[in-house]
């Protein structure tokens, strides 16, 4: 086994590959993502022990430093309470500054020289950490800001990036039984190796989906009445309601972002105020070719 490890070149063993994502799992940040990073880190450390000593600036050593910083950030996010703590405002100052410190440490080890056109940017991402200026978070707060969390709460926030367009989806639960989505569509334009412009095209407040099996008995009468009323509407109006409420934005709203870190599993972006947003991938990387059809 030791001979086999010695014969493997460090770039093959430890460097992240542009063409495979064999370690990737369709998970949220905990606990699978943490185990994923730990596994990579153990492989790199084992191989380092079997290879001749290299300088601190070698690619082999830098990769170990990057994986260690990545592991440290994931642990800090977990200790801070993750997504739920962010949206409820329960994150403590000490936890927030700890996360920010580890974000900066990982950003310094960014392995992607031009993240705005990297194939790693495409795919389905899950928001794990963000500031109060996040557009989708602001929109949901505008819609439900005065509603108690027992009546409505934001349970998940995803972002799909494909062919230069983004679709952010806020998953909202009403009364813990009715699932609803607010979808914000946007267009991305590349303005540099790290800088992008995001223009918001349309917002859609989807028609709530109700799981009748878990609706409280005291609400079933009102629910049945609402369904019957909907069925009595003219077909054009009924179809419009079923498709949800669309809010055309006409690209009147936009923002600039800097992608400060990107690999096959984690995306870190900052807005003009410097607030970081951390996203983790929900699907594997498929396309090894750089993106070329973004507007620039």
FENFENGI-V483150 format. One record per backbone hydrogen bond with DSSP energy under -0.5 kcal/mol. CO is the residue of the C=O (numbers start at 0). NH is the residue of the N-H. If there is no record, write none. Layout:
# FENFENGI-V483150
co=CO nh=NH
co=CO nh=NH
This chain:
# FENFENGI-V483150
co=0 nh=4
co=1 nh=5
co=2 nh=6
co=3 nh=7
co=4 nh=7
co=8 nh=11
co=8 nh=12
co=9 nh=13
co=9 nh=14
co=10 nh=14
co=20 nh=23
co=24 nh=26
co=27 nh=32
co=28 nh=33
co=30 nh=34
co=31 nh=35
co=32 nh=36
co=33 nh=37
co=34 nh=38
co=35 nh=39
co=36 nh=40
co=37 nh=41
co=38 nh=42
co=39 nh=43
co=40 nh=44
co=41 nh=45
co=42 nh=46
co=43 nh=47
co=44 nh=48
co=45 nh=49
co=46 nh=50
co=47 nh=50
co=54 nh=57
co=57 nh=61
co=58 nh=62
co=59 nh=63
co=60 nh=64
co=61 nh=65
co=62 nh=66
co=63 nh=67
co=64 nh=68
co=65 nh=69
co=66 nh=70
co=67 nh=71
co=68 nh=72
co=69 nh=73
co=70 nh=74
co=71 nh=75
co=72 nh=76
co=73 nh=77
co=74 nh=78
co=75 nh=79
co=76 nh=81
co=77 nh=80
co=80 nh=84
co=81 nh=85
co=82 nh=86
co=83 nh=87
co=84 nh=88
co=84 nh=89
co=84 nh=90
co=85 nh=88
co=91 nh=95
co=92 nh=96
co=93 nh=97
co=94 nh=98
co=95 nh=99
co=96 nh=100
co=97 nh=101
co=98 nh=102
co=99 nh=103
co=100 nh=104
co=101 nh=105
co=102 nh=106
co=103 nh=107
co=105 nh=108
co=106 nh=109
co=110 nh=112
co=111 nh=114
co=113 nh=116
co=114 nh=117
co=116 nh=290
co=117 nh=120
co=118 nh=121
co=122 nh=124
co=122 nh=160
co=123 nh=281
co=123 nh=282
co=124 nh=158
co=125 nh=279
co=128 nh=277
co=130 nh=133
co=133 nh=137
co=134 nh=138
co=135 nh=139
co=136 nh=140
co=137 nh=141
co=138 nh=142
co=139 nh=143
co=140 nh=144
co=143 nh=146
co=147 nh=150
co=147 nh=151
co=150 nh=174
co=152 nh=154
co=152 nh=172
co=155 nh=170
co=156 nh=126
co=157 nh=168
co=158 nh=124
co=158 nh=160
co=159 nh=161
co=159 nh=166
co=160 nh=122
co=161 nh=164
co=163 nh=187
co=164 nh=161
co=165 nh=185
co=166 nh=159
co=167 nh=169
co=167 nh=183
co=168 nh=157
co=168 nh=170
co=169 nh=171
co=169 nh=181
co=170 nh=154
co=170 nh=155
co=171 nh=179
co=172 nh=152
co=172 nh=174
co=173 nh=176
co=173 nh=177
co=176 nh=178
co=176 nh=210
co=177 nh=173
co=178 nh=208
co=179 nh=171
co=180 nh=182
co=180 nh=205
co=181 nh=169
co=182 nh=184
co=182 nh=203
co=183 nh=167
co=184 nh=200
co=184 nh=201
co=185 nh=165
co=186 nh=198
co=187 nh=294
co=188 nh=196
co=192 nh=115
co=193 nh=258
co=194 nh=190
co=194 nh=191
co=195 nh=256
co=196 nh=188
co=196 nh=198
co=197 nh=254
co=198 nh=186
co=198 nh=200
co=199 nh=250
co=199 nh=252
co=200 nh=248
co=200 nh=249
co=201 nh=184
co=202 nh=246
co=203 nh=182
co=203 nh=205
co=204 nh=244
co=207 nh=209
co=208 nh=178
co=209 nh=211
co=210 nh=213
co=211 nh=214
co=215 nh=218
co=215 nh=219
co=216 nh=219
co=216 nh=220
co=218 nh=222
co=219 nh=223
co=220 nh=224
co=221 nh=225
co=222 nh=226
co=223 nh=227
co=224 nh=228
co=225 nh=229
co=226 nh=230
co=227 nh=231
co=229 nh=232
co=233 nh=237
co=234 nh=238
co=235 nh=239
co=236 nh=240
co=237 nh=241
co=238 nh=242
co=239 nh=243
co=240 nh=243
co=243 nh=245
co=244 nh=204
co=245 nh=247
co=246 nh=202
co=248 nh=251
co=252 nh=199
co=254 nh=197
co=256 nh=195
co=257 nh=259
co=257 nh=269
co=260 nh=267
co=264 nh=280
co=265 nh=262
co=266 nh=278
co=267 nh=259
co=267 nh=260
co=268 nh=276
co=269 nh=257
co=270 nh=273
co=274 nh=270
co=276 nh=268
co=276 nh=278
co=277 nh=127
co=277 nh=128
co=278 nh=266
co=279 nh=125
co=285 nh=287
co=294 nh=189
